[in-house]
Amino acid sequence: MKLTFAYLGRSRMIEPSPGGERVLSLAPNLTRERVSFNAPLLEPLEFREAISALHDVVINDLRYKPRDRTAYEEWKKQQAVARQAQYRHELDLAKKALQERHGDQPVPSAVGIDRQRALQRGSQRIDGSSL
């Protein structure tokens, strides 16, 4: 058997293009007869799905695409603002309740602000040490 091949050029492996993309260059065999398919299909829907899946595989771009996190970051900021507003509202309610309870006596300015000291007191109570 004698086969004759005539290629349009040389096939080249993946090379970077000027646009930063990688290109695979394949040269076709010019002596090969055209390939075609002309017949009725037994299962046309399955054939369509198979060709569609093959198309997705061929055109698939597997490069890493980072997620767009701008909406999530904006949501986090909104949640922090809402949480801070809730904390302020609760602090105002606590101050008002304290003012009502003690009448004309002045309310200390550090009520509800010195969180670290309160946390330390709470941990001392858990440990069993004195207040």
CORGI-V141789 format. One record per residue. N is the residue number from 1. PHI is phi in degrees with one decimal (* if undefined). OMEGA is omega in whole degrees, -180 to 180 (999 if undefined). BURIAL is 1 if it has 9 or more other C-alpha atoms within 8 Angstrom, else 0. Layout:
n:phi:omega:burial
N:PHI:OMEGA:BURIAL
N:PHI:OMEGA:BURIAL
This chain:
n:phi:omega:burial
1:*:180:0
2:-120.8:179:0
3:-111.2:177:0
4:-116.2:178:0
5:-119.3:174:0
6:-141.6:-177:0
7:-97.2:179:1
8:-66.4:-179:0
9:-174.1:178:0
10:-102.7:173:0
11:-73.5:-180:0
12:-123.2:178:0
13:-71.2:-178:0
14:-64.2:-180:0
15:-128.3:176:0
16:-72.9:177:0
17:-96.0:180:0
18:-59.4:180:0
19:-80.5:180:0
20:90.8:178:0
21:-87.3:175:0
22:-99.6:-175:0
23:-123.3:173:1
24:-104.4:-175:0
25:-108.4:179:0
26:-112.1:179:0
27:-97.0:-179:1
28:-81.2:175:0
29:-83.3:-175:1
30:-76.7:-179:0
31:-88.4:-180:0
32:-76.3:178:0
33:-72.2:178:0
34:-61.1:178:0
35:-107.6:179:0
36:-150.7:180:0
37:-135.0:-179:0
38:-138.6:180:0
39:-163.7:175:0
40:-71.1:-180:0
41:-96.3:178:0
42:-72.6:-180:0
43:-127.2:-175:0
44:-65.5:-180:0
45:-67.6:179:0
46:-65.1:178:0
47:-63.2:179:1
48:-60.5:179:0
49:-64.7:180:0
50:-65.4:179:0
51:-66.9:178:0
52:-63.9:178:0
53:-64.8:177:0
54:-62.2:178:0
55:-60.5:179:0
56:-61.8:179:0
57:-67.1:-177:0
58:-67.6:-176:0
59:-91.7:-176:0
60:-61.6:177:0
61:-111.2:-174:0
62:-91.3:178:0
63:-70.2:-178:0
64:-67.9:176:0
65:-122.7:-179:0
66:-66.2:179:0
67:-68.9:174:0
68:-87.0:-175:0
69:-101.9:-176:0
70:-63.6:-180:0
71:-64.3:179:0
72:-64.9:179:0
73:-63.8:178:0
74:-64.4:178:0
75:-62.0:179:0
76:-61.4:178:0
77:-63.3:179:0
78:-63.2:178:0
79:-64.6:179:0
80:-65.3:178:0
81:-64.1:180:0
82:-64.5:179:0
83:-64.0:179:0
84:-64.1:178:0
85:-64.1:177:0
86:-64.6:178:0
87:-61.2:179:0
88:-62.2:179:0
89:-61.5:179:0
90:-64.4:178:0
91:-64.8:178:1
92:-62.9:178:0
93:-63.6:180:0
94:-65.7:178:0
95:-64.4:179:1
96:-64.2:179:0
97:-64.0:178:0
98:-66.6:179:1
99:-63.9:180:1
100:-66.1:-178:0
101:-69.9:-175:0
102:-98.6:176:0
103:68.2:-174:0
104:-83.1:179:0
105:-66.8:-179:0
106:-69.2:178:0
107:-87.5:178:0
108:-58.4:-175:0
109:-72.1:-175:0
110:-94.2:-179:0
111:-65.2:177:0
112:79.5:-176:0
113:-98.9:-176:0
114:-82.3:-176:0
115:-67.8:-176:0
116:-63.1:179:0
117:-64.5:179:0
118:-65.2:178:0
119:-65.5:179:0
120:-65.5:178:0
121:-62.0:180:1
122:-62.4:-180:0
123:-70.9:177:0
124:-68.7:179:1
125:-65.8:179:1
126:-64.9:-179:0
127:-70.1:-179:0
128:95.5:179:0
129:-81.5:-174:0
130:-74.5:180:0
131:-77.8:999:0
